[in-house]
Amino acid sequence: MLDTEIHNGLADEEMRNAISVIINESFTSKPKEDRPRYPFNGTAVEKTVYRINDLKMDIQEKEEDIKTQERLLAMQTLMQYKGWQEFDVSDYVALNDNARLYRNFIGTEEEYKALIKKIEQDEDIS
């Protein structure tokens, strides 16, 4: 079973998949934008302009980090409302080739146990 199939057939399947993706994205660092080199031999004005632009880039990166954390908080709040938890199923499923990280199962403990039981039964049949 692929990690993208773990929520198949469950209520709110698309919501669970989206939550899992957003959680993964919140823990995946994005590559930092290439920054110009500090003008060691530059004039005082060039050095000050460099520092200003560098600070602006820092602020932009922090604003993106804040948005990511706000999305994570929204997903965690939704999970709490639904009575769902996050479960690591990476030992039981195959990684979808298009993904960088395994998706975790989002649901109740009973749903998680049922999923693991189904996966183990499917492996016994194979």
C-alpha positions in Angstrom: 0.0 0.0 0.0 1.3 3.5 -0.9 1.3 6.2 1.8 -1.1 8.1 -0.4 -3.7 5.4 0.0 -3.8 5.2 3.8 -7.0 7.3 4.1 -8.9 5.6 1.2 -12.5 4.9 2.0 -12.5 6.9 5.3 -14.8 9.8 6.0 -13.1 13.1 5.2 -10.5 11.3 3.2 -9.3 14.4 1.3 -9.2 16.4 4.5 -7.0 13.8 6.2 -4.7 13.7 3.2 -4.4 17.5 3.2 -3.7 17.6 7.0 -0.9 14.9 6.6 0.7 16.9 3.7 0.6 20.2 5.7 2.1 18.6 8.8 4.9 17.2 6.6 5.5 20.6 5.0 5.8 22.2 8.4 8.7 20.0 9.2 10.4 20.2 5.9 12.8 23.1 5.5 12.8 25.0 2.3 16.1 25.8 0.7 17.2 29.3 1.5 17.3 31.7 -1.3 20.7 32.4 -2.7 21.9 35.7 -1.3 24.4 38.1 -2.8 27.9 38.0 -1.3 28.8 40.7 1.2 30.7 43.5 -0.6 33.9 43.3 1.5 35.6 45.8 -0.9 32.5 47.9 -1.3 31.8 51.4 -0.2 30.1 52.1 3.1 26.9 52.8 1.2 27.1 49.5 -0.7 27.7 47.6 2.6 24.7 49.3 4.3 22.5 48.6 1.3 23.6 45.0 1.4 22.7 44.8 5.2 19.3 46.3 4.6 18.5 43.9 1.8 19.7 41.0 3.8 17.5 42.0 6.7 14.5 42.2 4.3 15.2 38.7 3.1 15.4 37.5 6.8 12.0 39.1 7.5 10.5 37.5 4.4 11.7 34.1 5.4 10.4 34.6 9.0 7.0 35.6 7.6 6.9 32.4 5.5 7.8 30.4 8.6 5.0 32.1 10.6 2.5 31.2 7.8 3.6 27.6 7.9 3.3 27.4 11.6 -0.2 29.0 11.5 -1.3 26.4 8.9 0.1 23.7 11.2 -1.8 25.1 14.2 -5.0 25.2 12.2 -4.5 21.5 11.2 -3.8 20.5 14.8 -6.9 22.4 16.0 -9.0 20.6 13.4 -7.6 17.3 14.4 -8.3 18.0 18.0 -11.9 19.0 17.1 -12.4 15.8 15.1 -10.8 13.6 17.8 -8.0 12.6 15.4 -4.3 11.8 16.1 -1.3 11.5 13.9 0.2 8.0 13.5 3.5 7.1 11.9 2.9 4.3 9.3 6.2 4.5 7.5 7.1 0.9 8.5 3.9 -0.4 6.9 3.6 1.5 3.6 5.6 2.4 0.5 6.6 6.0 -0.2 4.8 7.5 -3.1 7.6 8.4 -5.7 6.3 12.0 -5.9 6.7 12.7 -2.1 9.7 13.6 -0.1 8.4 12.4 3.3 6.0 9.6 4.3 2.4 10.8 5.0 1.3 9.9 8.4 -2.1 8.4 9.1 -4.6 10.9 10.5 -7.5 9.4 12.4 -8.6 7.8 15.6 -6.7 5.0 17.3 -9.4 2.5 16.3 -9.0 3.6 12.6 -5.3 3.3 12.9 -5.5 -0.2 14.4 -7.9 -1.2 11.6 -5.5 0.1 9.0 -2.5 -1.8 10.4 -4.6 -5.0 10.6 -5.7 -4.5 6.9 -2.1 -3.9 5.8 -0.9 -7.0 7.7 -3.7 -9.2 6.2 -2.9 -7.9 2.7 0.8 -8.8 3.2 -0.2 -12.3 4.3 -2.3 -12.8 1.1 0.6 -11.7 -1.1 
